[in-house]
């Protein structure tokens, strides 16, 4: 009986509390959920002192030739490392590029670091690839497809081992990847791709000894 009475009392209080009016008290925001954002909206005014015209909407940044030029720092194509952005790995005349990056100890060490991070998981630290029990990379141990070997092996497919610098660069620069290899165009910078290629050549040289 007591429980029923309490339930009726609670229901009555809830019913009479809903008066349909608008509260003058602001809601309590325990979690803001980005309800209040410091931003400027289109077609609105701005009180920022640096903008004398008081407009929130700004014109795009322009270069010296008055062309729209909103480009992230360091993202402009280097004509030496990539002469033709539309044909990665090739010269403007269509021939394959040779590695334009100077071969130094620093470049080779950078190439090793980037190779170990991005490439060794499939091709192994040795660059010998493979799959199953004989795989040199972690992915290859569970991968049904044979992962390419960067080393020339007698009696086996040497296609990947004999790729030119430009062809390897093209694979690394592909926006869609190559066969079962995912795209690394957004993961590895242009200069690091060339550094990796130098390191791959060093691995091949060691493999011949």
N, C-alpha and C positions, 0 to 999 in steps of 0.2 A: 504493500500500500504506500509506503514511504517513497519507494523508487518511482511509482507511478505519479505521485504528487510532484516530485522533483522534476520529472520529465515534462509534465504539464506546465510547471512554472517556467522552465527554461524555454519551452516553445512559445509561451506567452510573451516573455521578455524579448525574444528574437522577433516576434511578429510586430510588437509595438515599437521596436527599435527602427524598423524600416518605415520611415515617415515619408520617403520619396523626395526629401529636400536635398539641397546642395550644401555640403559642409564647408564652412569657412576656414577650417583647420587644414593645413597642408598635410598630405600623406607622409608617413614616416618611411623613409627609404633606408632599409637596413642594407640592402644590396642594390647599388646604383644601376648595374646592368647597362652602363653607358647611356643612361637616360639624359644626362647632362654632359654635353661634349663641347669643349672649347673650339669652336669652328666658325667659319664664315659661310653664309649661305648665298647662293646666286641671287643677283639683283638686290642685294642688301647693302647697307652702308657699313663702313669700317672706321673705327676710331684709332687705328694704328697710325702713329705719328709719321712713320716713314712714307706713307702714301698721302700725298697732299690732296689728291682729288677725292679722297674719302670713299672710294669704291672698293667693294670686296672682290669683285671679279677683276683679274689681272690679265694683261696680254701675255702671250708666250714670249719666252726669251728669244732674242734674235741675234744672229752673228753679224759680222762686219758687213756682209753683203745683203743684209735685210731679209734673209731667208729664215724661216722657222727652223730652229736648231735646238731642240731639247734632247740632249744626249747625255747619258750617264758618263761620268769621268772614267777614262780608260777603256771605253767600249767602242771607240772609233776603230775601224779596221786599219791595221798597219800594212802599208803597201809592200813592205819587205817580207813580213811573215805570212801575209795573205794578199797577193797582188790582185786577185779577182775574187771578191766575196761571194759571187754567184757560182764559182767553180773552185771550191776548196781543194787545195793540194795541187792546183795547176797554175802555170804562168798565164799571162794574158793571151799568149799565142796558142794555148791549149796543151803545151808540153807539161810533163810532170815536174813538180818542183823538187830540187834537192834541199836538204835541210838548211835553211838560211841562218839558223841560230849558231853562233860560235860555240865550238866544242871546248868547254873549260871544265875544270873540276867542280866549280859551283853549279854549272848547268847540269852536269852529269849527276851530281848529288840531288839536285832538284828533281831531275827525271826519275831517279831511283825512288825518291820519296813518293812522288805522284803515282808511279807505277805500282809500288807496294800498296798504296791506298785504293787505287781504282782498278788495277788490272790483275793483280796477283790472286784475287779471290777466285778468278776463273782460270787464268793462264798459269797460276803458280808463280812463286818467286823466281823460279828458273826460266819461266816463259815457255815451258814445254807442254802446257795444256793437258790434253787427254781426258779420259773419263773413266768411270768405274774404279776398280781397285788400283789401277795404274795412274790415276789422275794426279796432277801436281797442284791443283787448286781445290779449294773446299767445295765449290759449286760443281766441279767436274765429277766428284765422287758420287753425286746423286743425279747427275745429268745424263739423259739418254743419248744426247748428241755429243760427238767427239769435239772437244774444244781445240781450236787450232794451235799448232806448235810453231813458235817463231824460229826454230832451228831446222836446218836442212837435215833430213833423215833419209838415208839411202833406202830406196824401195817404197817410200811413202809419198803422199801428196806434199809437194814442196811449194805449193802456190802461195800460201801466206808467208812462208819464209823468204820467198823471192820478190815480195812486193817492194816497190820503190818507196822512198821517203814520202813522196807526194801521195801515193796510194794509201799508205797507212794513215797519213794526215786526213785524207778524205773520209776514211772510215770513222776516225775519231770525231770528225766535224759533222757527220750526218745527223740531221735533225730527227731522223726516224730510226737510227741504228742500222745494223747490218745483220741479216739473217736472225739468229737468236740473240745477238748482242744488242743491248739497249743503247739508246742515244747518250753520248757523253758531251754533246755540243754545249749544253748548259752547265755541265759539271766540271769541265776542264777548260781552262783558259787557252787561248791560241798559243801563247808562249810556252805554256806547260805541255801542250801537245807535242810541240817540237822537242822539248826537253825529254819527254818520254821516248820519243823516237830515237834520240841519241842513246838513251839507256838501253833500248831494245837492241841497237847495233852493238853495244858493249856486251850484252848477254850473248849475242850471236858469236862475237869474237872469242869470248871465253869458252863457248861450246865447241869451237873448232880446235882448241888447244888440248 
